[in-house]
Amino acid sequence: MKFLWDSALGLLVVTGGLLGLTLPFGKLATAAGVPAMVWAFVISLGAGGVLLCALLLRGQRIRLTAHKLRYFFVTAAVSYALPNLLMFSAIPHLGAGYTGIMFTLSPVVTLVFSILLRVRRPNMLGISGIAVGFVGAVMVAATRGEAGQPADLFWVVIGLLIPVSLAAGNIYRTVDWPEGTGPIELAVGSHLAAATLLLAGILALFGIKAFAPLGGVPLVVIAQVASASAMFAFFFRLQAVGGPVYLSQIGYVAAAVGLFAGTIFLGEHYQLLTWAGAAIITAGVFITTKAQSQAVAKPQPA
């Protein structure tokens, strides 16, 4: 476990894989009538609650400051509440696999933000890997969803907003990371803040009746909470070890998991161009991973 905790590649694979499971779970939930905002609330409350229990059992506490509160709520809105709401709204129209591919655009947007704001910048090999992944993502995006069922342009645009929100969160979490604060504490505070924001929105828009459909998918709820709790424990550690641009590569892994899960377990069908793009995206992951190992071996001056 210590090797995994210190390995950027290991953290990338585990975090991205667990994130990818959110896609088929989300499709099953929304198909059962669970509103997108409610399912996003389940993820944040479940992950925040489980990680809080783990933190307390280790004898640790969350010490609130004005800086931490700001960090919790900005991260909650930009990194969790908004992208999850967009994702679960788009899945019924685009499919779990196709929506997952939208995650692959996050590294490109993160790179643009990172360069503009002068946050950690990848080397040329890293930029090449991201460019390769982007080519694959464009190929997939051109297919507009499942084979024979092209989605409305509106939902494609909604899907494209997911990586923009994720990229903004990647950069913000790096530049405003509270000094001396561990990744588990940040995960707990951010998710509980996201749950608070989402609960307010649910009660204002739908009322308490919006939670009723959850009773029809209890096993999916349990599986989602378990995977989300594990994923976010590794997520913030990957942020610290790899930086914002490398962190954004979890979208590549998540997209692959979502694509295969949607095809094998949910009966989704995609064009050959979609699969070819996914293969190119995978090549981009290997290139950026190689670039990351070179950056660690030969650190560049800021």
N, C-alpha and C positions, 0 to 999 in steps of 0.2 A: 504493500500500500504506500510506503514511503517513496518507493521508486516512481509509482504512478503520480503521487502528489507533487513530485519535482520534475516530471517529464511533460514537456509541452505537447509532444505528439500523443502520448497516452491520454492526457487530459482532453486533447482535441477530439480524439476518437470516442471516448466515453461520453463527453458532454454533447457532442454532435449526435451520437446515437440515441441518447436519452431524449434530446430535443426532437429528433425525428419521430419518436413514438407519439409525441403530442398530436401529430397530424392525423393518423388513423383513429386515435382516441377521440379527437375532436369531431371527426366525421361521424363516428358512431353516436356521439352525444347529440349533435345537432340533428341527425336523422331521427332521433328519438324525441325531438321537439324541445330540447334544451336551448334557450336563447344564447347567442354568442357571448353576451356580456356575463351571463351567469356562469358559463363554463370557464371564462377567463377568471372570474371570481373564485371558482373552485380551485383552480391551479394556484393562485396567489395565496389564498387562505390556507390551503392544504400544505403547500411548501413552506410558507412562513411559520405555520403552527408546528409542523414536525421538526423543523430546524430549530425553533425556539426551545422546544422540549429537549432536544439534543444539547443545546447550548447550556441550559439550566442544569442538566444532569452532569455536565462537566464542571459545574461550579462557577460558570462565567455569567456575567450580567451585561445588559446593554446600558451603557451610560450615555444618556441623551445630552446633546449640546445643540446649539442653534445650527452649527455647521452640519451635524449629522442629520438633523430633521430636514434641512434643505436637501441634502443628498438623497435621503430616503424618498421624499415625495417627488423630486424631479426625476430620479431614476425610475420610480414606480410608474409615473405617467408616460415617460418617453420609451423606456425599455420593456415594460411589461403590459400595462393596461391597454395602451393604444395599439401596439403591434398584435397582441393577442385578440383584441376585439376585431381588428381588420382581418386577421387570419381566419378566425372561426366564422366570420361573416362570409368570407370568400370561398371557403372549402365546399359548401353545398353547390356552388356554381362552377367552380374550377376543378374540383377533385382534390383529394388529399395529396397525391403525388405532384400534381402541377403546382399547387399552392406552395408545396415545399421547395420547388425549384426557385421560387421568388427569394428564398433565403440566400441563394447563391449570388445575388446582386449586392448583398450587403458588403462584401469585401471591397468592391469597386467604389461604392459610395463612401465607405469608411476611409479608404485610401485618399480620396479627394478631400474629405474633411481633415484628415490627418496632415496632409501636405499644406492645406490652407492655414491651419491653426498651428503648424509647426510642432505637432506631437510626433512620437516615434515614427520614423519613416523607414520603410523596408528598402533593402538593397535592390539592385537591378534584377537579380534572379527572382526575388520576391515579387517585384512588379510584373515580371514576365509570367510568373505562375498565376497571378491574379488576372492578367490579360487573357491567358489561355482559358481560365475558368469562365471569364466573361463571354468569350466567344461561344462556349458551350451553352451558357445561360441564354444568350440571344437566340440560338437555334431552338431551344426548348420554348422560349416565350413566343416564338413565331407560330407555334402550333396551336396556341390559344385553348389549351385544355385537353380533354379526352378526345380520342379518335372518333370522328363522326359527330361530335357534340361541341362545336366551337362556342366559346362563351361570349357574352356581350362584352364590348370594349370597356364598358363601365366597370365590370368586375375585374378585368385585366388591370385597369388603372388602380383599383383598390388594392389588388395584389402587389402592384409595383410600389405602393406607398409603404408596404411592410419593411423592405430593406432600408428605405430612407429613415424611418423611425428607429430601426435597430442600429443603423450607423451613427445617428446622433447620440444614442445611448452609449454606444461603445466609446465614443470620444469623451462624452461628459463624465462617465465613470472614472476614466483615467485622469483627466485634468483636475477633478474635484475630489478625488479619493481622500477621505479624512485620515490624517496622519495617525499612525499607531492603532488603526482599526483593522481587525481581521476579516477575512472573506465571509465567514459564517455569520458574523454579526451584521455585516452589510446586507447579506442575503435575507436575513430575518427581517430587518427593519424595512427594506425596500418592498418586500412582498406583503408585509402587513399593511404598509402604506398603500400599496396597489389595491389590496382587498378593501380597504376603507373607501378609497375613491370609487371603486366599482360598485360596492354595496350602496353607496349614496346614489349612484346613477340608476341602479336596478330599482330601488325603492321609489325613486322619483318618476321613472319612466314606465315601470311595469307593476310595481307593488309586490307584495310577498308571494303572490300566486305564481310568480315566475320561477320559483324554486321547485314547484310540484313535479315537473318532468324528471328531476334527478332521481326520484323514487323508482323510475323504470330502468335505470342503468347503474345499480349500486356497484357492480363489479368493475365497470369502466371507471367509475369515480375513484374507487380504491386503487386501481392500477395507475390512473393518472396522477393521483396525489403521491404515490410511492415513487414513480419515475421522475416527477417534477422536483420532489424533495432532494433526490440523489443528484439530479442534473444541476440544480442551482448551488449545491454544495461545491461541486467541481467547477462551476461556471466562474465564480469570482476568483478561485485559485488560478484558473487559466488566464484570467485578466491580468493578474499580478505577474505570472511567469512569462506569458507570451506577448503582452501588450495588446492594444485595441485592434490593430490590423490583423494580427495572427488569430486573435479571438474570433474575428468575424468569419474565419474559415469554417467554423462549426456549421455554418449554413450549407456548405458543400456536403458534409457528412449527413446532416439532417435531411437534405433533399434526396440523397440516395436512399436513406432508410424509408422516407415517406413514399418514394416512387415504387420501391419494391413491395412495401407493405400494402399500398393501395392496389397494386396489381395482383399480388398473391392472395391477400385476405379479403379485400373489399370488391374484387371483380372489376376494377378499373382497367381501361385499355388505352394505350398510348401509341402514337405513330412511331415509325422507325427513326424519324428525325429527333423525336424526344429522347429516345434511348441513345442515339449517337451523341447528342448534346450532353447527356448525363455522363457518358464515357469520357468526353473531353473535359468535363468539369472535374472528374476524378483525377485526370492527369494534372490538372492545375493544382489540386491538393498536394500531390507528391512534390511538385516543383516548389511550392511555397514552404512545405515542410523542410525541404533541403535548404532553402534560403534561411529559414529560421535557425537551423543547426549551425550554419556558417556564421550567422550574426552572433550566436552565443559563443562560438569558438573564437571569433575575432570581433569583439565589441567595438563599435564605432563611437567616436566622440560626439557628444550632443551638438 
